[in-house]
Each structure stands twice: as structure tokens, then as C-alpha cells.
Amino acid sequence: MSKDSRYPNIIPDIIAGIVNGIVIVVSAMALGALIFTGELSIYLPQGIGILLFGSLIFA
């Protein structure tokens, strides 16, 4: 990229966004696995989906 680029920090910003997305997905799956244990384990896929959707809305 040239020195007079409008977006000089685009690569670090993209990497930070990818890392942040991975952290959000992993923490939503971990929280879903903690909440939906025992008798609620049959609802684990729906719970993870709800948590991911909630984190998308919150972000």
C-alpha cells in the first residue's frame, strides 16, 4: 500500500475483527454448554444459536 493511503491500519483492524469474532463465538458456545447441561442438553444447539444471535445484536 502507498504511504498516502486513506486506510493505513486496515490490516491490523481486519485481524483484530477476526480475533474478536472468534472469541465471541467460542465464549457463546462455552456459555451455552454451561447453561444447557443435564436435562436441558437436548436444547444445546438452539441455546448456542440464541446466544450467538444475542451477541450479534449486542455487538
N, CA, C and O atoms as CSV, one atom per row, in Angstrom:
chain,resi,resn,atom,element,x,y,z
A,1,MET,N,N,0.845,-1.187,0.000
A,1,MET,CA,C,0.000,0.000,0.000
A,1,MET,C,C,0.885,1.244,0.000
A,1,MET,O,O,2.018,1.223,0.481
A,2,SER,N,N,0.355,2.292,-0.535
A,2,SER,CA,C,1.116,3.531,-0.588
A,2,SER,C,C,1.067,4.251,0.754
A,2,SER,O,O,0.224,3.956,1.601
A,3,LYS,N,N,1.977,5.191,0.931
A,3,LYS,CA,C,2.050,5.908,2.201
A,3,LYS,C,C,0.888,6.868,2.399
A,3,LYS,O,O,0.549,7.191,3.537
A,4,ASP,N,N,0.273,7.329,1.319
A,4,ASP,CA,C,-0.832,8.274,1.443
A,4,ASP,C,C,-2.191,7.583,1.351
A,4,ASP,O,O,-3.174,8.182,0.914
A,5,SER,N,N,-2.233,6.352,1.755
A,5,SER,CA,C,-3.479,5.589,1.716
A,5,SER,C,C,-4.485,6.148,2.715
A,5,SER,O,O,-4.112,6.676,3.763
A,6,ARG,N,N,-5.752,6.027,2.378
A,6,ARG,CA,C,-6.797,6.518,3.279
A,6,ARG,C,C,-6.971,5.605,4.488
A,6,ARG,O,O,-7.427,6.045,5.543
A,7,TYR,N,N,-6.607,4.332,4.331
A,7,TYR,CA,C,-6.787,3.361,5.404
A,7,TYR,C,C,-5.448,2.702,5.738
A,7,TYR,O,O,-5.197,1.571,5.322
A,8,PRO,N,N,-4.604,3.384,6.470
A,8,PRO,CA,C,-3.273,2.818,6.732
A,8,PRO,C,C,-3.289,1.647,7.709
A,8,PRO,O,O,-2.360,0.839,7.710
A,9,ASN,N,N,-4.314,1.539,8.532
A,9,ASN,CA,C,-4.364,0.482,9.548
A,9,ASN,C,C,-5.389,-0.585,9.212
A,9,ASN,O,O,-5.931,-1.213,10.121
A,10,ILE,N,N,-5.670,-0.812,7.941
A,10,ILE,CA,C,-6.739,-1.733,7.575
A,10,ILE,C,C,-6.395,-3.184,7.925
A,10,ILE,O,O,-7.271,-3.920,8.379
A,11,ILE,N,N,-5.164,-3.609,7.730
A,11,ILE,CA,C,-4.782,-4.992,8.018
A,11,ILE,C,C,-4.865,-5.285,9.516
A,11,ILE,O,O,-5.467,-6.294,9.885
A,12,PRO,N,N,-4.296,-4.464,10.397
A,12,PRO,CA,C,-4.456,-4.734,11.835
A,12,PRO,C,C,-5.918,-4.687,12.284
A,12,PRO,O,O,-6.317,-5.435,13.176
A,13,ASP,N,N,-6.711,-3.816,11.671
A,13,ASP,CA,C,-8.126,-3.743,12.031
A,13,ASP,C,C,-8.871,-5.007,11.620
A,13,ASP,O,O,-9.716,-5.498,12.368
A,14,ILE,N,N,-8.568,-5.532,10.449
A,14,ILE,CA,C,-9.208,-6.767,9.993
A,14,ILE,C,C,-8.805,-7.931,10.882
A,14,ILE,O,O,-9.648,-8.750,11.249
A,15,ILE,N,N,-7.534,-8.016,11.231
A,15,ILE,CA,C,-7.066,-9.093,12.106
A,15,ILE,C,C,-7.723,-8.990,13.480
A,15,ILE,O,O,-8.127,-10.004,14.049
A,16,ALA,N,N,-7.833,-7.785,14.013
A,16,ALA,CA,C,-8.486,-7.603,15.315
A,16,ALA,C,C,-9.956,-7.996,15.241
A,16,ALA,O,O,-10.477,-8.587,16.187
A,17,GLY,N,N,-10.627,-7.687,14.158
A,17,GLY,CA,C,-12.023,-8.073,13.997
A,17,GLY,C,C,-12.200,-9.573,13.914
A,17,GLY,O,O,-13.144,-10.120,14.485
A,18,ILE,N,N,-11.304,-10.246,13.210
A,18,ILE,CA,C,-11.378,-11.705,13.107
A,18,ILE,C,C,-11.143,-12.348,14.465
A,18,ILE,O,O,-11.867,-13.265,14.852
A,19,VAL,N,N,-10.141,-11.877,15.186
A,19,VAL,CA,C,-9.860,-12.421,16.523
A,19,VAL,C,C,-11.038,-12.176,17.456
A,19,VAL,O,O,-11.419,-13.061,18.222
A,20,ASN,N,N,-11.614,-10.988,17.397
A,20,ASN,CA,C,-12.763,-10.671,18.239
A,20,ASN,C,C,-13.948,-11.567,17.895
A,20,ASN,O,O,-14.648,-12.031,18.794
A,21,GLY,N,N,-14.182,-11.814,16.625
A,21,GLY,CA,C,-15.265,-12.702,16.219
A,21,GLY,C,C,-15.066,-14.119,16.717
A,21,GLY,O,O,-16.016,-14.762,17.162
A,22,ILE,N,N,-13.833,-14.611,16.645
A,22,ILE,CA,C,-13.539,-15.956,17.138
A,22,ILE,C,C,-13.771,-16.037,18.638
A,22,ILE,O,O,-14.335,-17.018,19.124
A,23,VAL,N,N,-13.348,-15.028,19.372
A,23,VAL,CA,C,-13.544,-15.012,20.829
A,23,VAL,C,C,-15.031,-15.005,21.169
A,23,VAL,O,O,-15.452,-15.704,22.090
A,24,ILE,N,N,-15.821,-14.239,20.452
A,24,ILE,CA,C,-17.259,-14.175,20.720
A,24,ILE,C,C,-17.918,-15.521,20.448
A,24,ILE,O,O,-18.743,-15.973,21.242
A,25,VAL,N,N,-17.569,-16.167,19.339
A,25,VAL,CA,C,-18.167,-17.464,19.005
A,25,VAL,C,C,-17.784,-18.515,20.033
A,25,VAL,O,O,-18.637,-19.281,20.481
A,26,VAL,N,N,-16.521,-18.562,20.411
A,26,VAL,CA,C,-16.068,-19.563,21.385
A,26,VAL,C,C,-16.707,-19.330,22.746
A,26,VAL,O,O,-17.122,-20.289,23.397
A,27,SER,N,N,-16.797,-18.084,23.193
A,27,SER,CA,C,-17.400,-17.822,24.500
A,27,SER,C,C,-18.904,-18.083,24.480
A,27,SER,O,O,-19.453,-18.515,25.494
A,28,ALA,N,N,-19.582,-17.839,23.373
A,28,ALA,CA,C,-21.010,-18.155,23.293
A,28,ALA,C,C,-21.229,-19.662,23.343
A,28,ALA,O,O,-22.166,-20.132,23.989
A,29,MET,N,N,-20.373,-20.419,22.668
A,29,MET,CA,C,-20.501,-21.876,22.716
A,29,MET,C,C,-20.201,-22.413,24.110
A,29,MET,O,O,-20.874,-23.334,24.573
A,30,ALA,N,N,-19.205,-21.853,24.782
A,30,ALA,CA,C,-18.869,-22.305,26.130
A,30,ALA,C,C,-19.985,-21.970,27.114
A,30,ALA,O,O,-20.338,-22.790,27.961
A,31,LEU,N,N,-20.534,-20.774,27.002
A,31,LEU,CA,C,-21.631,-20.396,27.890
A,31,LEU,C,C,-22.858,-21.257,27.630
A,31,LEU,O,O,-23.544,-21.657,28.570
A,32,GLY,N,N,-23.140,-21.544,26.373
A,32,GLY,CA,C,-24.258,-22.421,26.044
A,32,GLY,C,C,-24.063,-23.818,26.602
A,32,GLY,O,O,-25.014,-24.432,27.086
A,33,ALA,N,N,-22.841,-24.323,26.539
A,33,ALA,CA,C,-22.556,-25.647,27.090
A,33,ALA,C,C,-22.692,-25.665,28.604
A,33,ALA,O,O,-23.056,-26.691,29.179
A,34,LEU,N,N,-22.404,-24.542,29.259
A,34,LEU,CA,C,-22.571,-24.477,30.711
A,34,LEU,C,C,-24.044,-24.379,31.109
A,34,LEU,O,O,-24.477,-25.014,32.070
A,35,ILE,N,N,-24.801,-23.588,30.371
A,35,ILE,CA,C,-26.205,-23.380,30.720
A,35,ILE,C,C,-27.037,-24.612,30.391
A,35,ILE,O,O,-27.858,-25.044,31.200
A,36,PHE,N,N,-26.829,-25.173,29.215
A,36,PHE,CA,C,-27.676,-26.264,28.744
A,36,PHE,C,C,-27.027,-27.612,29.034
A,36,PHE,O,O,-26.599,-28.317,28.121
A,37,THR,N,N,-26.961,-27.959,30.310
A,37,THR,CA,C,-26.447,-29.254,30.737
A,37,THR,C,C,-27.578,-30.052,31.360
A,37,THR,O,O,-28.648,-29.512,31.642
A,38,GLY,N,N,-27.343,-31.317,31.569
A,38,GLY,CA,C,-28.335,-32.169,32.210
A,38,GLY,C,C,-29.569,-32.360,31.346
A,38,GLY,O,O,-29.474,-32.758,30.185
A,39,GLU,N,N,-30.727,-32.071,31.924
A,39,GLU,CA,C,-31.984,-32.258,31.196
A,39,GLU,C,C,-32.136,-31.291,30.028
A,39,GLU,O,O,-32.881,-31.563,29.086
A,40,LEU,N,N,-31.443,-30.180,30.086
A,40,LEU,CA,C,-31.534,-29.184,29.014
A,40,LEU,C,C,-30.576,-29.460,27.859
A,40,LEU,O,O,-30.535,-28.690,26.899
A,41,SER,N,N,-29.810,-30.538,27.933
A,41,SER,CA,C,-28.798,-30.787,26.905
A,41,SER,C,C,-29.401,-31.038,25.527
A,41,SER,O,O,-28.720,-30.861,24.516
A,42,ILE,N,N,-30.663,-31.447,25.472
A,42,ILE,CA,C,-31.283,-31.650,24.158
A,42,ILE,C,C,-31.529,-30.324,23.446
A,42,ILE,O,O,-31.733,-30.298,22.232
A,43,TYR,N,N,-31.510,-29.231,24.194
A,43,TYR,CA,C,-31.726,-27.903,23.613
A,43,TYR,C,C,-30.416,-27.144,23.382
A,43,TYR,O,O,-30.439,-25.944,23.109
A,44,LEU,N,N,-29.283,-27.830,23.488
A,44,LEU,CA,C,-27.987,-27.163,23.344
A,44,LEU,C,C,-27.814,-26.467,21.990
A,44,LEU,O,O,-27.373,-25.318,21.972
A,45,PRO,N,N,-28.134,-27.098,20.862
A,45,PRO,CA,C,-27.961,-26.377,19.585
A,45,PRO,C,C,-28.806,-25.106,19.492
A,45,PRO,O,O,-28.335,-24.085,18.992
A,46,GLN,N,N,-30.048,-25.162,19.970
A,46,GLN,CA,C,-30.886,-23.963,19.951
A,46,GLN,C,C,-30.337,-22.905,20.902
A,46,GLN,O,O,-30.374,-21.713,20.595
A,47,GLY,N,N,-29.833,-23.332,22.043
A,47,GLY,CA,C,-29.269,-22.391,23.009
A,47,GLY,C,C,-28.040,-21.682,22.474
A,47,GLY,O,O,-27.874,-20.478,22.670
A,48,ILE,N,N,-27.181,-22.430,21.799
A,48,ILE,CA,C,-25.996,-21.803,21.206
A,48,ILE,C,C,-26.413,-20.820,20.122
A,48,ILE,O,O,-25.838,-19.738,20.008
A,49,GLY,N,N,-27.405,-21.188,19.331
A,49,GLY,CA,C,-27.899,-20.271,18.305
A,49,GLY,C,C,-28.465,-18.998,18.891
A,49,GLY,O,O,-28.221,-17.907,18.375
A,50,ILE,N,N,-29.217,-19.131,19.962
A,50,ILE,CA,C,-29.790,-17.951,20.622
A,50,ILE,C,C,-28.684,-17.070,21.195
A,50,ILE,O,O,-28.740,-15.846,21.074
A,51,LEU,N,N,-27.683,-17.683,21.815
A,51,LEU,CA,C,-26.576,-16.902,22.374
A,51,LEU,C,C,-25.765,-16.201,21.283
A,51,LEU,O,O,-25.345,-15.057,21.461
A,52,LEU,N,N,-25.544,-16.878,20.156
A,52,LEU,CA,C,-24.822,-16.238,19.057
A,52,LEU,C,C,-25.626,-15.083,18.471
A,52,LEU,O,O,-25.069,-14.031,18.159
A,53,PHE,N,N,-26.924,-15.279,18.324
A,53,PHE,CA,C,-27.773,-14.205,17.805
A,53,PHE,C,C,-27.800,-13.031,18.779
A,53,PHE,O,O,-27.759,-11.874,18.359
A,54,GLY,N,N,-27.868,-13.320,20.070
A,54,GLY,CA,C,-27.851,-12.260,21.074
A,54,GLY,C,C,-26.549,-11.483,21.073
A,54,GLY,O,O,-26.553,-10.262,21.230
A,55,SER,N,N,-25.437,-12.181,20.897
A,55,SER,CA,C,-24.158,-11.470,20.848
A,55,SER,C,C,-24.028,-10.660,19.563
A,55,SER,O,O,-23.372,-9.619,19.553
A,56,LEU,N,N,-24.644,-11.124,18.483
A,56,LEU,CA,C,-24.653,-10.342,17.246
A,56,LEU,C,C,-25.449,-9.060,17.425
A,56,LEU,O,O,-25.020,-7.996,16.979
A,57,ILE,N,N,-26.598,-9.151,18.072
A,57,ILE,CA,C,-27.423,-7.969,18.319
A,57,ILE,C,C,-26.713,-7.020,19.284
A,57,ILE,O,O,-26.743,-5.804,19.097
A,58,PHE,N,N,-26.076,-7.576,20.314
A,58,PHE,CA,C,-25.407,-6.756,21.320
A,58,PHE,C,C,-24.183,-6.044,20.756
A,58,PHE,O,O,-23.878,-4.917,21.145
A,59,ALA,N,N,-23.485,-6.707,19.841
A,59,ALA,CA,C,-22.268,-6.107,19.264
A,59,ALA,C,C,-22.660,-5.015,18.304
A,59,ALA,O,O,-21.793,-4.378,17.707
